[in-house]
Amino acid sequence: QKKHYRQRAHANPFSDHSLDYPHAPDAVDWATHFPAAPGPPEFADVGCGFGGLLIALAPLFPDTRILGMEIRVQVSQYVQDRIAALRVLPDAPSHFQNVSVVRANAMKFLPNYFAKHSLSALFFLFPDPHFKQRKHKARIISPTLLAEYAYALRPGGIVYTITDVEDLHQWMKSHLDAFPLFERISEEQLRAEGKGPILDAVYTSTEEGKKVERNSGQKWLACFKRIEVARET
């Protein structure tokens, strides 16, 4: 039950957490995460919270490995225990073998987990808005971090962002608009390309998204495609 795993909503991404990191993506033992089909993930949910998106996408994409990253120890433990419980249910589909979580600070160590052009989807769902201007440097979308996301995403890969904070939506959208390796892609185009189930999960699967719905709040979505440039190899 979530009540046994509750933790304060915010974590300082600049503090030195007691975490172990692989020195490179090929040092990760992916068999411990995806026992049925070991290998690196293709989808990554940065700041996965209680794992709603992971659990929603797992049966929709049974052949796609999906990794959640969460910095809060109690919350990441909840997701780990949730996945373990789903895997042993008598009537559980085998799909949950393709989803896992790591406790990690993505702002510092994302390249330690993902090789160049290894991801086809990156999710930033209801990230911490860091309202105070002096805290804006801690926002998960920034020019420096976008370079890392562009490195990990393969050309054609999609960045999905959603928030209930309009100022944060404008911030993320403006930074992604300004970054030369991303171009905006509309929800309509993504649905036309068959990504409607992903978008539906982005809107409705997370604890934060459900809370916004209960409070009759508004959600702002912005998605961007990783583009290819001639000088890349």
C-alpha positions as CSV (number, residue, x, y, z in Angstrom):
1,Q,0.0,0.0,0.0
2,K,1.2,3.4,-0.9
3,K,0.7,4.8,2.6
4,H,3.6,2.6,3.8
5,Y,5.9,4.2,1.2
6,R,5.0,7.8,1.4
7,Q,7.8,10.4,1.2
8,R,8.0,14.1,0.8
9,A,7.2,15.2,-2.7
10,H,10.5,17.0,-3.3
11,A,14.1,15.7,-3.4
12,N,17.2,17.9,-3.9
13,P,18.7,16.8,-7.3
14,F,22.0,18.6,-6.4
15,S,22.6,16.7,-3.2
16,D,25.0,13.8,-3.0
17,H,22.6,10.8,-2.5
18,S,24.0,7.5,-1.3
19,L,23.5,5.8,-4.7
20,D,25.5,3.3,-6.7
21,Y,25.8,4.0,-10.4
22,P,27.1,1.9,-13.3
23,H,30.2,3.5,-14.9
24,A,28.6,3.0,-18.3
25,P,25.4,1.6,-19.9
26,D,27.1,-1.7,-20.8
27,A,28.0,-2.2,-17.2
28,V,24.3,-2.6,-16.2
29,D,23.1,-6.1,-15.6
30,W,19.9,-5.7,-17.5
31,A,19.0,-9.4,-16.8
32,T,18.2,-8.4,-13.2
33,H,15.7,-5.8,-14.5
34,F,14.2,-7.7,-17.5
35,P,14.6,-11.4,-16.8
36,A,12.5,-12.7,-19.6
37,A,14.3,-10.7,-22.3
38,P,17.5,-9.1,-21.0
39,G,18.8,-6.0,-22.7
40,P,18.8,-2.2,-22.5
41,P,15.5,-0.3,-22.2
42,E,13.8,1.5,-25.1
43,F,11.4,3.7,-23.1
44,A,12.5,5.7,-20.0
45,D,10.2,7.5,-17.5
46,V,12.3,10.1,-15.7
47,G,10.9,10.8,-12.3
48,C,8.5,7.8,-12.5
49,G,6.8,8.4,-9.2
50,F,4.7,5.5,-8.1
51,G,5.0,3.8,-11.5
52,G,1.6,4.4,-13.0
53,L,2.9,5.0,-16.5
54,L,5.2,2.0,-16.3
55,I,2.4,-0.3,-15.3
56,A,0.1,1.1,-17.9
57,L,2.5,0.8,-20.8
58,A,3.9,-2.6,-19.9
59,P,1.0,-4.7,-21.3
60,L,0.6,-2.4,-24.2
61,F,4.2,-2.9,-25.4
62,P,5.1,-6.4,-24.3
63,D,8.2,-6.5,-26.5
64,T,9.5,-3.1,-25.3
65,R,11.7,-2.8,-22.2
66,I,10.7,0.1,-20.1
67,L,12.7,1.6,-17.2
68,G,11.5,4.1,-14.6
69,M,14.0,6.4,-12.8
70,E,13.0,7.8,-9.4
71,I,15.3,9.6,-6.9
72,R,13.2,9.1,-3.7
73,V,14.1,5.9,-1.9
74,Q,10.7,5.0,-0.5
75,V,8.9,5.7,-3.8
76,S,11.4,3.8,-5.9
77,Q,11.1,0.9,-3.4
78,Y,7.3,1.0,-3.8
79,V,7.6,0.7,-7.6
80,Q,10.1,-2.2,-7.3
81,D,7.8,-4.0,-4.9
82,R,4.7,-3.3,-7.1
83,I,6.4,-4.8,-10.1
84,A,7.6,-7.8,-8.1
85,A,4.0,-8.4,-6.9
86,L,2.6,-8.2,-10.4
87,R,5.0,-10.7,-11.7
88,V,4.0,-13.4,-9.4
89,L,0.2,-13.0,-9.6
90,P,-1.3,-16.3,-10.8
91,D,-3.2,-14.7,-13.6
92,A,-0.7,-11.9,-14.4
93,P,0.3,-11.5,-18.0
94,S,4.0,-12.0,-18.7
95,H,4.2,-8.4,-19.8
96,F,5.4,-7.2,-16.5
97,Q,8.8,-8.9,-17.2
98,N,9.5,-5.9,-19.5
99,V,9.3,-3.2,-16.9
100,S,11.7,-2.2,-14.1
101,V,12.9,0.8,-12.0
102,V,16.2,2.2,-10.7
103,R,16.7,4.6,-7.9
104,A,18.7,7.2,-9.7
105,N,19.3,10.9,-10.1
106,A,18.7,11.4,-13.8
107,M,19.9,15.0,-13.6
108,K,23.4,13.8,-12.9
109,F,23.7,10.2,-14.2
110,L,21.3,9.6,-17.1
111,P,24.2,8.9,-19.6
112,N,25.4,6.2,-17.2
113,Y,22.3,4.1,-18.0
114,F,21.5,4.9,-21.7
115,A,23.8,4.6,-24.6
116,K,23.8,6.9,-27.6
117,H,20.6,6.7,-29.6
118,S,19.3,3.8,-27.5
119,L,15.9,5.2,-26.5
120,S,12.8,5.8,-28.6
121,A,10.7,7.5,-25.9
122,L,11.5,9.8,-22.9
123,F,8.8,10.8,-20.5
124,F,8.7,13.7,-18.1
125,L,5.3,13.6,-16.5
126,F,4.2,16.2,-14.0
127,P,7.8,17.0,-12.9
128,D,8.6,19.1,-9.9
129,P,7.8,22.7,-11.0
130,H,10.4,24.3,-8.6
131,F,8.2,27.5,-8.5
132,K,10.8,29.9,-7.0
133,Q,13.0,31.5,-9.7
134,R,16.2,30.6,-7.8
135,K,15.2,27.0,-8.0
136,H,14.6,27.0,-11.8
137,K,18.1,25.5,-12.3
138,A,16.7,22.3,-10.7
139,R,14.0,21.9,-13.4
140,I,14.4,18.6,-15.3
141,I,14.2,20.4,-18.7
142,S,17.2,22.7,-19.3
143,P,19.6,23.4,-22.2
144,T,22.4,21.3,-20.6
145,L,20.1,18.3,-19.8
146,L,18.5,18.5,-23.3
147,A,21.9,17.7,-24.8
148,E,21.9,14.5,-22.7
149,Y,18.3,13.6,-23.7
150,A,19.2,14.2,-27.4
151,Y,22.2,12.0,-27.0
152,A,20.2,9.1,-25.5
153,L,17.3,9.4,-28.0
154,R,17.5,8.0,-31.4
155,P,16.4,10.1,-34.4
156,G,12.7,9.9,-34.5
157,G,12.4,9.3,-30.8
158,I,9.8,11.3,-28.8
159,V,10.1,13.4,-25.7
160,Y,6.7,13.5,-23.9
161,T,6.1,16.3,-21.3
162,I,2.9,17.0,-19.4
163,T,2.2,19.2,-16.4
164,D,-0.6,21.0,-14.6
165,V,1.5,24.1,-14.1
166,E,1.2,26.4,-17.1
167,D,4.4,28.3,-16.3
168,L,6.4,25.1,-16.3
169,H,4.7,24.0,-19.5
170,Q,5.8,27.2,-21.2
171,W,9.3,26.8,-19.8
172,M,9.7,23.2,-21.1
173,K,8.2,24.0,-24.4
174,S,10.4,27.1,-24.9
175,H,13.6,25.3,-24.1
176,L,12.7,22.3,-26.3
177,D,11.7,24.7,-29.1
178,A,15.1,26.5,-28.9
179,F,17.1,23.3,-28.9
180,P,18.3,22.4,-32.4
181,L,17.9,18.7,-32.2
182,F,14.2,18.7,-31.3
183,E,11.1,19.8,-33.2
184,R,7.6,20.0,-31.9
185,I,5.1,17.3,-32.9
186,S,1.4,17.7,-32.4
187,E,-0.8,15.4,-30.4
188,E,-2.9,14.9,-33.6
189,Q,0.2,13.8,-35.6
190,L,1.3,11.4,-32.9
191,R,-2.1,9.8,-32.7
192,A,-2.1,9.5,-36.5
193,E,1.2,7.6,-36.2
194,G,-0.4,5.1,-33.8
195,K,0.9,6.6,-30.5
196,G,-2.6,7.2,-29.1
197,P,-2.3,4.6,-26.4
198,I,1.0,6.2,-25.2
199,L,-0.7,9.6,-25.1
200,D,-3.7,8.2,-23.2
201,A,-1.4,6.7,-20.6
202,V,0.6,10.0,-20.4
203,Y,-2.6,11.9,-19.6
204,T,-4.3,9.4,-17.2
205,S,-2.0,6.8,-15.7
206,T,0.0,8.7,-13.1
207,E,-1.0,9.5,-9.6
208,E,-0.4,13.2,-10.3
209,G,-2.6,13.1,-13.4
210,K,-5.4,11.4,-11.5
211,K,-5.2,14.1,-8.8
212,V,-5.5,16.8,-11.4
213,E,-8.6,15.2,-12.8
214,R,-10.2,14.8,-9.3
215,N,-9.5,18.6,-8.8
216,S,-10.9,19.4,-12.3
217,G,-7.5,20.9,-13.2
218,Q,-6.0,21.4,-16.6
219,K,-3.1,19.5,-18.1
220,W,-0.7,20.9,-20.7
221,L,1.0,18.4,-23.1
222,A,4.0,19.2,-25.3
223,C,5.8,16.6,-27.3
224,F,9.0,16.8,-29.4
225,K,10.7,14.6,-32.0
226,R,14.4,14.0,-32.0
227,I,15.6,15.1,-35.4
228,E,18.7,13.9,-37.3
229,V,21.3,16.3,-38.6
230,A,23.8,15.5,-41.3
231,R,26.9,15.9,-39.2
232,E,25.8,13.2,-36.7
233,T,27.4,9.8,-36.9
